[in-house]
């Protein structure tokens, strides 16, 4: 097993352990962290003209944001959940456009939106 494969295996085991021990609040935090990481990796790939990796990471970020959308409960969350759903849909659209246009500014826009939402989510536990 090469070093890259070993590292990926370790990361998978580490994430699986964290997920199995996490409460619902922490799971959402982990999804947001994962989306932010994938967008950052896509930006790095874009800067290095690695088209395949850029597309792969944008696809993963889009899927994670889809998971965040799926976790919304409009019945309990009401208008806030509806607004978050629209914002997540907007982010998915911007990621798609960023992929097609190779636009780092769109990736930055999505990262900033995710960071703002994550800051609010993180603040729930501190309140």
PAMIDREN-970655 format. One record per residue (C-alpha): residue number from 1; x, y, z. Coordinates in steps of 0.1 Angstrom, whole numbers. Layout:
! PAMIDREN-970655
<marfi><nr>NUM</nr><x>X</x><y>Y</y><z>Z</z></marfi>
...
***
This chain:
! PAMIDREN-970655
<marfi><nr>1</nr><x>0</x><y>0</y><z>0</z></marfi>
<marfi><nr>2</nr><x>15</x><y>34</y><z>-10</z></marfi>
<marfi><nr>3</nr><x>15</x><y>64</y><z>13</z></marfi>
<marfi><nr>4</nr><x>-14</x><y>81</y><z>-4</z></marfi>
<marfi><nr>5</nr><x>-36</x><y>50</y><z>-1</z></marfi>
<marfi><nr>6</nr><x>-27</x><y>46</y><z>35</z></marfi>
<marfi><nr>7</nr><x>-35</x><y>82</y><z>42</z></marfi>
<marfi><nr>8</nr><x>-69</x><y>79</y><z>25</z></marfi>
<marfi><nr>9</nr><x>-77</x><y>48</y><z>45</z></marfi>
<marfi><nr>10</nr><x>-68</x><y>65</y><z>77</z></marfi>
<marfi><nr>11</nr><x>-90</x><y>95</y><z>68</z></marfi>
<marfi><nr>12</nr><x>-119</x><y>72</y><z>61</z></marfi>
<marfi><nr>13</nr><x>-115</x><y>54</y><z>94</z></marfi>
<marfi><nr>14</nr><x>-112</x><y>87</y><z>112</z></marfi>
<marfi><nr>15</nr><x>-143</x><y>102</y><z>96</z></marfi>
<marfi><nr>16</nr><x>-163</x><y>70</y><z>102</z></marfi>
<marfi><nr>17</nr><x>-153</x><y>70</y><z>139</z></marfi>
<marfi><nr>18</nr><x>-163</x><y>107</y><z>142</z></marfi>
<marfi><nr>19</nr><x>-196</x><y>101</y><z>125</z></marfi>
<marfi><nr>20</nr><x>-205</x><y>72</y><z>147</z></marfi>
<marfi><nr>21</nr><x>-199</x><y>92</y><z>178</z></marfi>
<marfi><nr>22</nr><x>-215</x><y>125</y><z>167</z></marfi>
<marfi><nr>23</nr><x>-249</x><y>139</y><z>176</z></marfi>
<marfi><nr>24</nr><x>-271</x><y>155</y><z>149</z></marfi>
<marfi><nr>25</nr><x>-257</x><y>190</y><z>156</z></marfi>
<marfi><nr>26</nr><x>-221</x><y>178</y><z>152</z></marfi>
<marfi><nr>27</nr><x>-230</x><y>159</y><z>120</z></marfi>
<marfi><nr>28</nr><x>-243</x><y>191</y><z>104</z></marfi>
<marfi><nr>29</nr><x>-210</x><y>208</y><z>115</z></marfi>
<marfi><nr>30</nr><x>-191</x><y>180</y><z>99</z></marfi>
<marfi><nr>31</nr><x>-210</x><y>184</y><z>66</z></marfi>
<marfi><nr>32</nr><x>-203</x><y>221</y><z>65</z></marfi>
<marfi><nr>33</nr><x>-166</x><y>215</y><z>73</z></marfi>
<marfi><nr>34</nr><x>-165</x><y>189</y><z>45</z></marfi>
<marfi><nr>35</nr><x>-181</x><y>212</y><z>20</z></marfi>
<marfi><nr>36</nr><x>-157</x><y>240</y><z>29</z></marfi>
<marfi><nr>37</nr><x>-128</x><y>216</y><z>25</z></marfi>
<marfi><nr>38</nr><x>-140</x><y>204</y><z>-9</z></marfi>
<marfi><nr>39</nr><x>-145</x><y>240</y><z>-22</z></marfi>
<marfi><nr>40</nr><x>-110</x><y>249</y><z>-10</z></marfi>
<marfi><nr>41</nr><x>-96</x><y>218</y><z>-27</z></marfi>
<marfi><nr>42</nr><x>-115</x><y>227</y><z>-59</z></marfi>
<marfi><nr>43</nr><x>-100</x><y>262</y><z>-58</z></marfi>
<marfi><nr>44</nr><x>-65</x><y>248</y><z>-54</z></marfi>
<marfi><nr>45</nr><x>-71</x><y>225</y><z>-83</z></marfi>
<marfi><nr>46</nr><x>-84</x><y>253</y><z>-104</z></marfi>
<marfi><nr>47</nr><x>-52</x><y>274</y><z>-97</z></marfi>
<marfi><nr>48</nr><x>-31</x><y>244</y><z>-107</z></marfi>
<marfi><nr>49</nr><x>-51</x><y>238</y><z>-139</z></marfi>
<marfi><nr>50</nr><x>-61</x><y>203</y><z>-126</z></marfi>
<marfi><nr>51</nr><x>-95</x><y>202</y><z>-143</z></marfi>
<marfi><nr>52</nr><x>-104</x><y>166</y><z>-133</z></marfi>
<marfi><nr>53</nr><x>-97</x><y>172</y><z>-96</z></marfi>
<marfi><nr>54</nr><x>-115</x><y>206</y><z>-97</z></marfi>
<marfi><nr>55</nr><x>-146</x><y>189</y><z>-111</z></marfi>
<marfi><nr>56</nr><x>-144</x><y>160</y><z>-87</z></marfi>
<marfi><nr>57</nr><x>-142</x><y>183</y><z>-56</z></marfi>
<marfi><nr>58</nr><x>-169</x><y>206</y><z>-69</z></marfi>
<marfi><nr>59</nr><x>-191</x><y>175</y><z>-74</z></marfi>
<marfi><nr>60</nr><x>-184</x><y>164</y><z>-38</z></marfi>
<marfi><nr>61</nr><x>-191</x><y>199</y><z>-24</z></marfi>
<marfi><nr>62</nr><x>-224</x><y>200</y><z>-43</z></marfi>
<marfi><nr>63</nr><x>-234</x><y>166</y><z>-30</z></marfi>
<marfi><nr>64</nr><x>-226</x><y>176</y><z>6</z></marfi>
<marfi><nr>65</nr><x>-247</x><y>208</y><z>2</z></marfi>
<marfi><nr>66</nr><x>-274</x><y>185</y><z>-11</z></marfi>
<marfi><nr>67</nr><x>-271</x><y>165</y><z>21</z></marfi>
<marfi><nr>68</nr><x>-275</x><y>197</y><z>41</z></marfi>
<marfi><nr>69</nr><x>-306</x><y>205</y><z>21</z></marfi>
<marfi><nr>70</nr><x>-320</x><y>170</y><z>27</z></marfi>
<marfi><nr>71</nr><x>-315</x><y>175</y><z>64</z></marfi>
<marfi><nr>72</nr><x>-337</x><y>205</y><z>65</z></marfi>
<marfi><nr>73</nr><x>-371</x><y>201</y><z>82</z></marfi>
<marfi><nr>74</nr><x>-395</x><y>227</y><z>67</z></marfi>
<marfi><nr>75</nr><x>-423</x><y>217</y><z>91</z></marfi>
<marfi><nr>76</nr><x>-402</x><y>224</y><z>122</z></marfi>
<marfi><nr>77</nr><x>-379</x><y>251</y><z>107</z></marfi>
<marfi><nr>78</nr><x>-405</x><y>271</y><z>89</z></marfi>
<marfi><nr>79</nr><x>-394</x><y>302</y><z>71</z></marfi>
<marfi><nr>80</nr><x>-358</x><y>297</y><z>82</z></marfi>
<marfi><nr>81</nr><x>-356</x><y>262</y><z>67</z></marfi>
<marfi><nr>82</nr><x>-372</x><y>275</y><z>35</z></marfi>
<marfi><nr>83</nr><x>-346</x><y>303</y><z>33</z></marfi>
<marfi><nr>84</nr><x>-318</x><y>279</y><z>40</z></marfi>
<marfi><nr>85</nr><x>-330</x><y>256</y><z>13</z></marfi>
<marfi><nr>86</nr><x>-330</x><y>285</y><z>-12</z></marfi>
<marfi><nr>87</nr><x>-295</x><y>295</y><z>-1</z></marfi>
<marfi><nr>88</nr><x>-282</x><y>260</y><z>-5</z></marfi>
<marfi><nr>89</nr><x>-298</x><y>257</y><z>-39</z></marfi>
<marfi><nr>90</nr><x>-281</x><y>290</y><z>-49</z></marfi>
<marfi><nr>91</nr><x>-248</x><y>276</y><z>-37</z></marfi>
<marfi><nr>92</nr><x>-252</x><y>245</y><z>-57</z></marfi>
<marfi><nr>93</nr><x>-260</x><y>266</y><z>-88</z></marfi>
<marfi><nr>94</nr><x>-229</x><y>288</y><z>-82</z></marfi>
<marfi><nr>95</nr><x>-207</x><y>257</y><z>-78</z></marfi>
<marfi><nr>96</nr><x>-220</x><y>244</y><z>-111</z></marfi>
<marfi><nr>97</nr><x>-213</x><y>278</y><z>-128</z></marfi>
<marfi><nr>98</nr><x>-179</x><y>280</y><z>-112</z></marfi>
<marfi><nr>99</nr><x>-171</x><y>245</y><z>-126</z></marfi>
<marfi><nr>100</nr><x>-182</x><y>255</y><z>-161</z></marfi>
<marfi><nr>101</nr><x>-166</x><y>289</y><z>-161</z></marfi>
<marfi><nr>102</nr><x>-135</x><y>281</y><z>-141</z></marfi>
<marfi><nr>103</nr><x>-144</x><y>310</y><z>-118</z></marfi>
<marfi><nr>104</nr><x>-125</x><y>312</y><z>-85</z></marfi>
<marfi><nr>105</nr><x>-146</x><y>341</y><z>-74</z></marfi>
<marfi><nr>106</nr><x>-177</x><y>320</y><z>-75</z></marfi>
<marfi><nr>107</nr><x>-160</x><y>294</y><z>-54</z></marfi>
<marfi><nr>108</nr><x>-150</x><y>321</y><z>-29</z></marfi>
<marfi><nr>109</nr><x>-186</x><y>333</y><z>-28</z></marfi>
<marfi><nr>110</nr><x>-198</x><y>299</y><z>-19</z></marfi>
<marfi><nr>111</nr><x>-171</x><y>295</y><z>8</z></marfi>
<marfi><nr>112</nr><x>-181</x><y>328</y><z>24</z></marfi>
<marfi><nr>113</nr><x>-218</x><y>318</y><z>25</z></marfi>
<marfi><nr>114</nr><x>-209</x><y>285</y><z>40</z></marfi>
<marfi><nr>115</nr><x>-187</x><y>301</y><z>66</z></marfi>
<marfi><nr>116</nr><x>-214</x><y>325</y><z>76</z></marfi>
<marfi><nr>117</nr><x>-240</x><y>297</y><z>80</z></marfi>
<marfi><nr>118</nr><x>-215</x><y>275</y><z>99</z></marfi>
<marfi><nr>119</nr><x>-207</x><y>304</y><z>122</z></marfi>
<marfi><nr>120</nr><x>-243</x><y>307</y><z>131</z></marfi>
<marfi><nr>121</nr><x>-247</x><y>270</y><z>135</z></marfi>
<marfi><nr>122</nr><x>-216</x><y>268</y><z>157</z></marfi>
<marfi><nr>123</nr><x>-230</x><y>296</y><z>178</z></marfi>
<marfi><nr>124</nr><x>-261</x><y>275</y><z>187</z></marfi>
<marfi><nr>125</nr><x>-241</x><y>253</y><z>210</z></marfi>
<marfi><nr>126</nr><x>-224</x><y>283</y><z>227</z></marfi>
<marfi><nr>127</nr><x>-257</x><y>301</y><z>234</z></marfi>
***
